[in-house]
């Protein structure tokens, strides 16, 4: 039986859609808590398809509507995260922004009651159970599937810079891992994670997906977990490499960078700019350095083999993308990336918080203070599962 075709739903403008995964933590212990079901029940009507459960009951995903500008994304996310905070507060639950939880153990988290999630656990066992990690995914609309494939290939060299800027997961199961993004290393254990393979066009991507399904390697296209991938249903390039950052300001700066990058690469393709490929091992090594050192990484230029500080690469990328940002109306958010590059990363701030307090619960508590969008109160908490 022939599989239905994967039709790429074109976008004639670089529209935006953002998916933000956030943790649910107990107000007193600061540990992860399985609270997704009561929170969903507390949400106001109309958010059912925008605030979604995830693999484990201790976190959720906030989805924006389709937006044209980063400003629209900011308003959309702020409204929805605030709604989650208000729904969580009477339950004694807070919303924490980080790529991993500092001390709650993945072994103790409860799987969400969903047939697909239980199937993933059955197929992958602890490889799936360990996925108590939290990321930021940014979709940008493009006009053809072929172009989406070409952009995925061309943007790979920039993904380590985005990872370094977003790095916000140094702790795992109560330990400092020595990494700035433990999240990205956990995700690497998935059978279809990491940088995408080199593909020449949309037809080859369709063949690959069909072959993976036919041979039983994956059940659906949703099990493609690359750092960047085309999304045929939305007609987008989806950048998935980033940790969940520490706050909304950082989310919007990263969103502006991604939108501008995708649009700039799209224009290059339209104008016939020749793409000089580099060896994929160079991108993998830079990805490792960004994971290990975050904004303090030295990333190597894949063409002249010269090292460049990640912070300097952010500056160069912002300078390159300023004309595109002016066109898309996101200049102020793009410029915020310069501020972030001049400051400690989210991972570094978490380490400073721990050095000052020697208390991982206090690391979470301070993170909550930075990210919270609504006033806090002190309700009676539910029992946390740590």
Buried (B, 14 or more C-beta within 10 A) or exposed (E): EEEEEBEBEEBEEBBBBBBBBBBBBBBBBBBBBBBBEBBBEBBEEEBEEBBBBBBBBBBBBBBBBBBBBBBBBBEBBBBBBBBBBBBBBEBBBBBBBBBBBBBBBBEBBEBBEEEEBBEBBEBBEEBBBBBBBBBBBBBBBBBBBBBBBBBBBBBBBBBBBBBBBBBBBBBBBEEBBEBBBBBBBBBEBBEBBBBBEEBEBBEBBBEBBBEBBEEEEBEEBEBBBBBBBBBBEBBBBBBBBBBBBBBBBBBBBBBBBBBBBBBBBBEBBEEEEEEEEEEBEBBBBBBBBBBBBBBBBBBBBBEEEEEBBBBBBBBEBBEEBBEBBEBBBBBEBBBBBBEBBEEBBBBBBBBEBBEEEEBBBBBBBBBBEBBBBBEEEEEEBBEBBB
